[in-house]
Amino acid sequence: MYLRHLQLGSFRNWERVDLALRPGPTVFVGRNGEGKTNLVEAVGYLATMSSHRVSSDAPLVRHGDAQAVVRAALRRDDRELLVEIEINPGRANRVRVNRAPLPRPRELLGLVRTVLFAPEDLALVRGDPTERRRFLDELMATRTPRLAGVRADYDRVLKQRNALLKTARLARGKAIETLDVWDSHLTDLGGQLLDARLRLVADLAPHMASAYADVAGAEAVVAALGYSSTVPLAGDGGPTAPGTTPPSVAALTAAMRERVAERRGDELDRGVTLVGPHRDDLVLHLGPAPAKGYASHGESWSLALALKLATFALLRAEGEDPILVLDDVFATLDAERRAALASVARGAEQTLITAAVLEDVPAELRGVRVHVGDGTATVLGESPDGEDPGGEGSLDGTGPDGTAVGHLRLEEST
């Protein structure tokens, strides 16, 4: 998969931007604060319907405007995919694929696949469990889109159950009977999420071990993944052994139901749900010890990078290269980590890179360059083979497969 054309309207600092892109590496170069990261943030939004920098949509809309629009043409094998997202803070977003509206925006998940590595990803190692749960759930939804609906339903039930717990301690009676119903919904959905997360961790673990060895060196300690759950059957956080088969959904659901019953009194006292995937954690290990609290700064960077390279390898192994997005990371990496990242990036179908200084980017990745500054994004430079990628600011021409690369024309939103 690769992004062939990107249009933004009122997105972050961009009133309007219109870019034709190609497979291979593209470097967005410009001073800090000019909007390079905003461009790749929009690409990531196509895949996850969320930003890697903020938790709500409001900051994505240009100051003074009511909505933002992200439009993209993507190539998947021999098919063209046209995507338009209308971002409406405070109201429902709207999504169209090949000009057909999607009933629910989350139906877009899984159609566009990206792997983004950014300085913020250090929080995956050093931050709180919220960051790691979000990582798992976004990757889970990318691989199996229906699970985004399961997660949304779980969050809705959790909110309702927490509201009931706040009143049930005093009300008892009918409130307790109602709580039993919500317990059933919570554990049915929670069992599905636990199953999906455990399978994801088991699938990701060997790629993580391999990626960390590439990044940190073969002589480095082994990196591993574990899952720590409020449901004992789902995991105690220890390293996941190769070939591990998770318990069945039925077993996980039953174990969660039993644990919820055990903690009922504590939940009534505190007015909050204490058992379930919303309180679990992905545990990163270096050797036998958990990385959090023990890993050095350099080891933490290596773990964060390895986790994203493992994600890329997992998605690639399932049959399609995701778009690799590297946001301002080369300047922060040492020679070994830069080389490991570059070796993956140059083999990806498409890599989008941001950098304040072109020299920070390894020479083999300085393909097509886009200069970002003064409110414009201008295509310039040469492709790796020395051929002109289409001329400065060009939006027309012929793509690498011989198809026309013209101006993307999608109807304006109403």
KOLPAMAR-149025 format. One record per residue (C-alpha): y, z, x. Coordinates in Angstrom, 1 decimal, m for minus. Example, Ala and Ser with C-alpha at 12.3 -4.5 7.8 and 13.67 -1.06 7.14 Angstrom:
SITE      py      pz      px
SITE    m4.5     7.8    12.3
SITE    m1.1     7.1    13.7
REM end
This chain:
SITE      py      pz      px
SITE     0.0     0.0     0.0
SITE     3.5    m0.7     1.2
SITE     7.0    m0.5    m0.3
SITE     8.5    m4.0    m0.5
SITE    11.9    m3.2    m2.1
SITE    13.9    m0.1    m2.9
SITE    16.9     0.3    m5.2
SITE    18.7     3.6    m5.8
SITE    21.5     4.3    m8.3
SITE    23.5     7.6    m8.2
SITE    20.7     9.2    m6.1
SITE    22.1    12.0    m3.8
SITE    25.0    10.5    m1.9
SITE    24.1     6.9    m2.7
SITE    26.1     5.2    m5.5
SITE    23.9     2.2    m5.0
SITE    21.5     1.0    m2.3
SITE    19.4    m2.1    m2.3
SITE    16.8    m2.6     0.5
SITE    14.1    m5.1     1.2
SITE    11.3    m3.6     3.4
SITE     8.2    m4.8     5.1
SITE     4.9    m3.5     6.3
SITE     4.7    m1.8     9.7
SITE     7.3     0.6    11.1
SITE    10.9     0.8     9.8
SITE    13.4     3.2    11.4
SITE    16.4     4.4     9.5
SITE    19.0     5.3    12.1
SITE    22.3     7.1    11.7
SITE    24.3    10.2    12.2
SITE    23.3    13.4    10.4
SITE    24.7    13.7     6.9
SITE    24.8     9.9     6.3
SITE    21.9     9.8     3.8
SITE    18.8     8.8     5.9
SITE    16.7    11.6     4.5
SITE    17.9    10.8     1.0
SITE    16.4     7.4     1.2
SITE    12.9     8.6     2.2
SITE    13.2    11.5    m0.3
SITE    13.4     8.9    m3.0
SITE    10.2     7.3    m1.7
SITE     8.5    10.6    m1.8
SITE     9.7    11.2    m5.4
SITE     7.9     8.0    m6.5
SITE     4.6     9.7    m5.4
SITE     5.0    13.3    m6.5
SITE     7.8    13.3    m9.1
SITE     9.4    16.0    m7.1
SITE    11.5    16.5    m3.9
SITE    10.3    18.0    m0.6
SITE    13.7    19.6    m0.2
SITE    14.7    21.2    m3.5
SITE    12.8    22.6    m6.5
SITE    14.8    21.0    m9.3
SITE    16.0    17.5   m10.1
SITE    19.7    18.4   m10.5
SITE    20.7    18.1    m6.8
SITE    19.1    14.6    m6.8
SITE    21.9    13.2    m9.0
SITE    25.1    12.1    m7.4
SITE    27.9    14.5    m8.1
SITE    29.8    13.5   m11.2
SITE    27.0    11.3   m12.6
SITE    24.7    12.1   m15.4
SITE    21.5    10.5   m14.1
SITE    19.9     8.9   m11.1
SITE    17.6     5.9   m10.9
SITE    14.9     5.1    m8.4
SITE    13.4     1.5    m8.6
SITE    10.8     0.2    m6.3
SITE     8.5    m2.8    m5.9
SITE     5.2    m2.0    m4.1
SITE     2.3    m4.1    m3.0
SITE    m1.2    m2.7    m3.6
SITE    m3.7    m5.2    m2.1
SITE    m2.8    m8.4    m3.9
SITE    m1.0    m6.8    m6.8
SITE     2.7    m6.0    m7.4
SITE     3.7    m2.7    m8.8
SITE     7.2    m2.3   m10.2
SITE     8.2     1.4   m10.8
SITE    11.4     2.7   m12.3
SITE    12.2     6.4   m12.6
SITE    15.3     7.6   m14.5
SITE    16.1    11.2   m13.4
SITE    17.8    13.2   m16.2
SITE    18.5    16.8   m15.2
SITE    18.1    19.1   m18.2
SITE    16.4    16.4   m20.2
SITE    13.1    14.5   m20.0
SITE    12.8    11.9   m17.2
SITE    11.8     8.4   m18.1
SITE     9.3     6.3   m16.1
SITE     8.4     2.6   m16.5
SITE     5.6     0.8   m14.6
SITE     5.7    m3.0   m14.7
SITE     8.5    m2.6   m17.3
SITE     6.2    m0.7   m19.7
SITE     7.4     2.9   m20.5
SITE     4.9     5.7   m19.7
SITE     4.5     8.2   m22.5
SITE     4.5    11.1   m20.0
SITE     6.2    10.8   m16.6
SITE     3.3    12.5   m14.9
SITE     1.1     9.5   m15.7
SITE     2.8     7.9   m12.6
SITE     1.0    10.3   m10.3
SITE    m1.7     8.7    m8.2
SITE    m0.2     5.2    m8.5
SITE     2.1     5.6    m5.5
SITE     0.6     7.4    m2.5
SITE     2.8     8.8     0.3
SITE     2.3    11.3     3.1
SITE     5.6    12.9     4.2
SITE     6.0    14.9     7.4
SITE     9.4    16.7     7.7
SITE    10.8    19.8     9.5
SITE    10.4    21.7     6.2
SITE     6.6    21.4     6.6
SITE     6.7    24.3     9.1
SITE     6.8    26.4     5.9
SITE     3.2    25.3     5.2
SITE     2.2    27.5     8.2
SITE     4.9    30.2     8.2
SITE     6.1    30.3     4.6
SITE     4.8    32.1     1.6
SITE     1.7    31.0    m0.4
SITE     3.9    29.1    m2.9
SITE     4.4    26.3    m0.4
SITE     0.7    25.9     0.3
SITE    m0.3    26.0    m3.4
SITE     2.2    23.3    m4.0
SITE     0.7    21.2    m1.1
SITE    m2.8    21.6    m2.6
SITE    m1.8    20.8    m6.1
SITE     0.3    17.7    m5.2
SITE    m2.6    16.3    m3.1
SITE    m5.1    17.2    m5.8
SITE    m3.0    15.3    m8.4
SITE    m2.7    12.3    m6.1
SITE    m6.5    12.1    m5.7
SITE    m7.3    12.9    m9.3
SITE    m4.2    12.3   m11.6
SITE    m5.7    13.9   m14.7
SITE    m5.5    17.3   m12.9
SITE    m1.8    17.1   m13.1
SITE    m2.2    17.6   m16.9
SITE    m4.6    20.5   m16.3
SITE    m2.1    22.1   m14.0
SITE     0.7    21.6   m16.5
SITE    m1.5    23.1   m19.3
SITE    m2.4    26.1   m17.1
SITE     1.3    26.8   m16.3
SITE     2.1    26.7   m20.1
SITE    m0.7    29.1   m20.9
SITE     0.3    31.4   m18.0
SITE     3.8    31.5   m19.3
SITE     2.7    32.4   m22.8
SITE     0.2    35.0   m21.6
SITE     2.8    36.7   m19.4
SITE     5.2    36.9   m22.3
SITE     2.5    38.5   m24.4
SITE     1.5    40.9   m21.7
SITE     5.1    42.2   m21.6
SITE     4.9    43.2   m25.3
SITE     1.2    44.0   m25.6
SITE     1.4    47.3   m23.8
SITE     3.4    48.8   m26.6
SITE     2.1    46.7   m29.5
SITE    m1.6    46.8   m28.8
SITE    m3.7    46.0   m32.0
SITE    m3.0    42.4   m33.0
SITE    m1.4    41.6   m29.6
SITE    m4.6    42.5   m27.8
SITE    m6.6    40.2   m30.1
SITE    m4.2    37.4   m29.3
SITE    m4.5    38.2   m25.6
SITE    m8.3    37.5   m25.9
SITE    m7.5    34.0   m27.1
SITE    m5.1    33.3   m24.2
SITE    m7.6    34.7   m21.8
SITE   m10.1    32.0   m22.8
SITE    m7.5    29.2   m22.4
SITE    m6.4    30.6   m19.0
SITE    m9.9    30.9   m17.6
SITE   m11.1    27.5   m18.9
SITE    m8.2    25.8   m17.2
SITE    m8.2    28.1   m14.2
SITE   m11.9    27.3   m13.5
SITE   m11.1    23.6   m13.4
SITE    m8.2    24.1   m10.9
SITE   m10.3    26.4    m8.7
SITE   m13.1    23.8    m8.6
SITE   m10.6    21.0    m7.7
SITE    m8.9    23.1    m5.0
SITE   m12.1    24.2    m3.4
SITE   m13.4    20.6    m3.3
SITE   m10.2    19.4    m1.8
SITE   m10.3    22.1     0.9
SITE   m13.9    21.2     1.7
SITE   m13.0    17.5     2.0
SITE    m9.8    18.1     4.0
SITE   m11.3    20.6     6.5
SITE   m13.1    18.2     8.9
SITE   m10.1    15.9     9.0
SITE    m7.9    19.0     9.8
SITE   m10.2    20.0    12.7
SITE   m10.1    16.5    14.1
SITE    m6.4    16.1    13.7
SITE    m5.6    19.4    15.4
SITE    m7.8    18.5    18.3
SITE    m5.9    15.2    18.7
SITE    m2.5    17.0    18.5
SITE    m3.2    20.1    20.6
SITE    m5.9    18.7    22.9
SITE    m9.7    18.8    22.9
SITE    m9.6    22.1    24.9
SITE    m7.6    23.9    22.1
SITE    m9.2    26.3    19.7
SITE   m10.6    24.9    16.6
SITE    m8.4    24.7    13.5
SITE   m10.0    25.4    10.1
SITE    m9.1    25.8     6.5
SITE   m10.0    28.5     4.0
SITE    m9.2    29.5     0.5
SITE    m8.2    33.0    m0.5
SITE    m8.6    33.7    m4.2
SITE    m8.1    36.5    m6.7
SITE   m11.5    35.4    m8.0
SITE   m14.0    36.6    m5.3
SITE   m16.5    33.8    m6.0
SITE   m13.8    31.2    m5.1
SITE   m13.2    32.5    m1.6
SITE   m12.1    35.3     0.6
SITE    m9.9    33.2     2.9
SITE   m12.5    32.7     5.7
SITE   m13.0    29.3     7.4
SITE   m14.7    26.7     5.2
SITE   m18.0    25.8     6.8
SITE   m18.9    22.1     7.2
SITE   m20.7    20.7     4.2
SITE   m19.8    23.6     1.9
SITE   m20.5    22.9    m1.7
SITE   m18.2    24.9    m4.1
SITE   m19.6    26.8    m7.0
SITE   m19.7    24.9   m10.3
SITE   m16.8    24.8   m12.8
SITE   m18.9    26.9   m15.2
SITE   m19.6    29.6   m12.5
SITE   m15.9    29.7   m11.5
SITE   m14.8    30.0   m15.1
SITE   m17.2    32.8   m15.8
SITE   m16.2    34.6   m12.6
SITE   m12.5    34.3   m13.5
SITE   m13.2    35.5   m17.0
SITE   m15.0    38.6   m15.6
SITE   m12.2    39.3   m13.1
SITE    m9.5    39.0   m15.8
SITE   m11.4    41.5   m17.9
SITE   m11.6    43.9   m15.0
SITE    m7.8    43.7   m14.4
SITE    m6.8    43.9   m18.0
SITE    m5.4    47.4   m17.7
SITE    m3.4    46.7   m14.6
SITE    m2.0    43.5   m16.2
SITE    m0.9    45.5   m19.3
SITE     0.8    48.1   m17.1
SITE     2.6    45.5   m15.1
SITE     3.2    42.9   m17.7
SITE     2.1    40.0   m15.6
SITE    m1.1    37.9   m15.0
SITE    m2.7    39.1   m11.8
SITE    m5.8    36.8   m11.6
SITE    m5.9    33.0   m11.3
SITE    m5.0    30.0    m9.1
SITE    m1.3    30.8    m9.4
SITE    m1.9    33.8    m7.0
SITE    m4.2    32.2    m4.5
SITE    m3.6    30.8    m1.0
SITE    m4.7    28.1     1.4
SITE    m5.4    29.9     4.7
SITE    m5.0    28.0     8.0
SITE    m7.1    29.3    10.9
SITE    m6.9    29.0    14.7
SITE   m10.4    30.0    15.8
SITE   m11.4    33.1    13.9
SITE    m7.9    34.4    13.2
SITE    m5.5    33.3    10.4
SITE    m2.6    31.3    11.8
SITE     0.1    33.1     9.9
SITE     1.3    35.9    12.0
SITE    m0.7    34.9    15.1
SITE     0.2    31.3    15.8
SITE     3.0    30.6    18.3
SITE     5.9    28.3    17.4
SITE     4.2    25.4    19.2
SITE     0.9    26.1    17.5
SITE     2.6    26.3    14.2
SITE     4.1    22.9    14.7
SITE     0.7    21.5    15.7
SITE    m0.9    23.0    12.6
SITE     1.8    21.6    10.3
SITE     1.5    18.1    11.9
SITE    m2.3    18.2    11.8
SITE    m2.4    19.2     8.2
SITE    m0.3    16.1     7.3
SITE    m2.3    13.8     9.6
SITE    m5.5    15.2     7.9
SITE    m4.0    14.3     4.5
SITE    m3.3    10.8     5.7
SITE    m6.9    10.5     7.1
SITE    m8.4    11.8     3.8
SITE    m6.4     9.4     1.6
SITE    m7.1     6.5     4.0
SITE   m10.9     7.3     3.9
SITE   m10.7     6.9     0.1
SITE    m9.8     3.2     0.5
SITE    m6.1     2.8     0.8
SITE    m3.4     3.6     3.3
SITE    m0.7     5.8     1.9
SITE     2.9     5.1     2.9
SITE     3.6     7.4     5.9
SITE     7.1     8.9     5.9
SITE     8.3    10.7     9.0
SITE    11.6    12.5     8.4
SITE    13.5    13.5    11.5
SITE    10.5    14.9    13.3
SITE    10.2    13.1    16.6
SITE    13.2    14.9    18.2
SITE    11.4    18.2    17.5
SITE     8.0    17.4    19.0
SITE     6.9    17.5    22.6
SITE     5.2    14.6    24.4
SITE     1.6    15.3    23.3
SITE     2.5    15.8    19.6
SITE     4.8    12.7    19.7
SITE     2.0    10.6    21.1
SITE    m0.6    11.9    18.6
SITE     1.8    11.1    15.7
SITE     2.7     7.7    17.1
SITE    m0.9     6.7    17.4
SITE    m1.4     7.2    13.6
SITE     2.0     5.8    12.6
SITE     1.5     2.5    14.4
SITE    m1.8     2.0    12.7
SITE    m0.5     2.7     9.2
SITE     0.2    m0.1     6.8
SITE     3.7     1.1     6.5
SITE     5.6     3.8     8.2
SITE     9.2     4.9     7.3
SITE    11.0     6.9    10.0
SITE    14.4     8.6    10.1
SITE    16.1     9.5    13.3
SITE    19.7    10.3    14.4
SITE    19.1     8.7    17.7
SITE    16.8     5.6    18.1
SITE    15.6     6.8    21.5
SITE    13.9     9.7    19.9
SITE    11.5     7.3    18.3
SITE     8.6     6.1    20.5
SITE     9.2     2.5    21.6
SITE     6.2     1.1    19.8
SITE     7.6     2.3    16.5
SITE    11.0     0.8    16.8
SITE    10.3    m2.2    14.5
SITE    12.7    m3.1    11.8
SITE    15.8    m0.9    12.0
SITE    18.1     0.1     9.2
SITE    21.5     1.4    10.2
SITE    22.7     4.1     7.8
SITE    26.4     5.0     7.8
SITE    29.6     4.9     5.9
SITE    27.8     4.6     2.5
SITE    25.8     1.5     3.5
SITE    22.2     0.8     4.7
SITE    22.1    m2.4     6.7
SITE    18.9    m4.0     8.0
SITE    19.1    m5.1    11.6
SITE    17.1    m5.5    14.8
SITE    13.8    m7.2    15.4
SITE    10.2    m6.7    14.3
SITE     7.8    m5.6    17.0
SITE     6.8    m9.2    17.7
SITE    10.4   m10.2    18.3
SITE    10.8   m12.2    15.1
SITE    13.9   m11.6    13.0
SITE    12.9    m9.5    10.0
SITE    15.2   m11.4     7.7
SITE    18.7   m11.2     9.0
SITE    21.3    m8.5     8.7
SITE    21.3    m7.1     5.2
SITE    18.9    m9.9     4.0
SITE    17.2    m9.4     0.7
SITE    15.7   m12.8     0.5
SITE    13.1   m14.7     2.5
SITE     9.4   m14.8     2.7
SITE     7.1   m11.8     3.1
SITE     4.4   m11.5     5.7
SITE     1.8   m12.8     3.3
SITE     3.8   m15.9     2.3
SITE     5.1   m14.5    m1.0
SITE     8.7   m14.6    m1.9
SITE    10.7   m11.5    m1.0
SITE    13.6   m11.8    m3.4
SITE    16.0    m9.4    m5.2
SITE    14.2    m6.9    m7.3
SITE    15.3    m7.4   m10.9
SITE    14.6    m4.6   m13.3
SITE    16.4    m4.1   m16.6
SITE    19.2    m1.6   m16.4
SITE    18.4     1.7   m18.2
SITE    20.1     2.3   m21.5
REM end
